[in-house]
Amino acid sequence: MEIYTVKEIAKAWKCDIHIVYDLIKKGKLKAFTIGTGTKKTSLRVRAADIDECLNNLANANSIDEAK
């Protein structure tokens, strides 16, 4: 199972990191946290969830263009 950080996704998509965080916040990109206790928690995203998000976004754009 491949897992990526938000920073790695933003770099691959050539977009601002806040766009990735916004997709996560809106529930369009599934993510999970790692880390507990006094350490800072970090978000991670599975490769399969990235693929699902991209497919959903592409389908949404296709529907919008057809209108």
Contacts in CASP RR format, 6 or more apart in sequence:
PFRMAT RR
TARGET T0000
AUTHOR 0000-0000-0000
METHOD contacts of the structure
MODEL  1
MEIYTVKEIAKAWKCDIHIVYDLIKKGKLKAFTIGTGTKKTSLRVRAADI
DECLNNLANANSIDEAK
1 46 0 8 1.000
1 47 0 8 1.000
1 48 0 8 1.000
2 46 0 8 1.000
2 47 0 8 1.000
3 44 0 8 1.000
3 45 0 8 1.000
3 46 0 8 1.000
3 47 0 8 1.000
4 12 0 8 1.000
4 44 0 8 1.000
4 45 0 8 1.000
4 47 0 8 1.000
4 50 0 8 1.000
5 42 0 8 1.000
5 43 0 8 1.000
5 44 0 8 1.000
5 45 0 8 1.000
6 17 0 8 1.000
6 20 0 8 1.000
6 21 0 8 1.000
6 24 0 8 1.000
6 31 0 8 1.000
6 43 0 8 1.000
6 45 0 8 1.000
7 17 0 8 1.000
9 20 0 8 1.000
9 45 0 8 1.000
9 50 0 8 1.000
10 16 0 8 1.000
10 17 0 8 1.000
10 19 0 8 1.000
10 20 0 8 1.000
13 19 0 8 1.000
13 20 0 8 1.000
20 29 0 8 1.000
21 43 0 8 1.000
23 29 0 8 1.000
23 53 0 8 1.000
24 30 0 8 1.000
24 31 0 8 1.000
24 43 0 8 1.000
24 45 0 8 1.000
28 53 0 8 1.000
28 56 0 8 1.000
28 57 0 8 1.000
29 45 0 8 1.000
29 49 0 8 1.000
29 50 0 8 1.000
29 53 0 8 1.000
30 45 0 8 1.000
30 46 0 8 1.000
30 49 0 8 1.000
30 52 0 8 1.000
30 53 0 8 1.000
31 43 0 8 1.000
31 44 0 8 1.000
31 45 0 8 1.000
31 49 0 8 1.000
32 43 0 8 1.000
32 44 0 8 1.000
32 45 0 8 1.000
33 41 0 8 1.000
33 42 0 8 1.000
33 43 0 8 1.000
33 44 0 8 1.000
34 41 0 8 1.000
34 42 0 8 1.000
34 44 0 8 1.000
35 41 0 8 1.000
35 42 0 8 1.000
END
